[in-house]
Amino acid sequence: MEAEMMWHKDGHSIDFILDKSNLIIAGIHCPSEEGKCRNRHGLCVFKLFVDVFGLDCNVGVANAESNLEFAWAFMGDFDNPLESSQLWMIPVKDEIFYAWAQAQS
């Protein structure tokens, strides 16, 4: 049976600094110490992926702001090395994602 990928819209956000045409990650915020994003070591996989891969796992579009909330979806095993898993993130303000999320609720 194939696992269904699930989008989590639980308050993860990233602080940005816009320096000319460069978007710099200034901080990554996890909303919970015990959320669905935690591996067995208590580390947030959203933060781990962004720390390692930057915004390369982003699949959405939003205007640059100093703080953006992201939804995320994970495929793989939280406790295996990151290279054997995949995380996708999308700004909650992405127009297509926002419309889809509203239709789901």
C-alpha positions in Angstrom: 0.0 0.0 0.0 1.4 3.4 -1.0 1.6 6.1 1.7 -0.4 9.2 1.0 1.6 12.4 1.2 0.0 14.9 3.7 0.4 18.6 3.8 0.9 20.1 7.3 -0.1 23.7 7.8 1.0 24.0 11.4 2.8 27.3 11.8 6.3 26.6 10.5 7.7 29.9 9.2 10.9 31.4 7.9 12.3 34.9 8.5 13.9 36.5 5.5 16.2 39.5 4.8 16.0 40.9 1.3 19.5 42.2 0.2 19.2 43.7 -3.2 18.1 40.7 -5.3 19.2 38.1 -2.7 16.7 36.5 -0.3 18.6 35.5 2.8 17.2 33.0 5.4 17.5 34.8 8.8 15.6 32.3 11.0 13.5 29.2 10.9 10.6 28.8 13.4 9.1 25.6 14.5 5.8 26.0 16.4 6.0 23.0 18.6 8.5 21.0 20.7 6.4 17.9 20.2 4.8 18.3 16.7 4.5 16.0 13.8 7.7 17.4 12.4 9.9 15.9 15.1 12.2 12.9 14.6 13.2 10.5 17.4 16.0 12.8 18.4 13.5 15.7 18.9 14.7 17.6 15.9 12.4 19.4 13.5 12.7 17.9 10.0 11.4 21.1 8.4 14.3 23.0 10.0 16.8 20.3 9.1 15.8 20.3 5.5 15.9 24.1 5.2 19.3 24.2 7.0 20.8 21.7 4.6 19.0 22.4 1.3 17.8 26.0 1.7 14.8 27.0 -0.4 15.4 24.2 -3.0 12.6 22.2 -1.5 10.1 25.0 -2.0 7.4 24.3 -4.6 5.4 27.5 -4.4 5.4 31.2 -5.1 4.8 34.2 -2.8 5.8 37.8 -2.5 9.0 38.3 -0.5 8.2 39.3 3.0 10.2 39.4 6.2 8.3 36.3 7.5 6.4 33.7 5.6 4.5 30.7 6.9 5.0 27.5 5.1 3.0 24.3 4.7 5.1 21.2 4.4 4.9 17.6 3.2 7.3 14.8 4.0 8.0 11.5 2.2 10.3 9.0 3.8 11.5 8.1 7.3 12.1 10.8 9.8 14.9 8.8 11.4 16.9 7.9 8.3 19.4 10.3 6.7 17.9 13.3 5.0 19.3 12.1 1.6 16.9 9.1 1.7 13.8 11.3 2.2 12.1 14.3 0.6 10.4 17.3 2.1 8.4 19.8 0.1 7.4 23.2 1.4 5.1 25.8 0.0 4.2 29.3 1.2 0.8 29.3 2.7 0.2 32.5 0.7 0.8 30.7 -2.6 -2.4 31.5 -4.5 -2.9 28.0 -5.9 -2.1 26.3 -2.6 -4.3 28.7 -0.6 -7.3 28.0 -2.9 -6.7 24.2 -2.7 -6.4 24.3 1.1 -9.6 26.3 1.4 -11.4 23.7 -0.8 -10.1 20.9 1.4 -11.5 22.3 4.6 
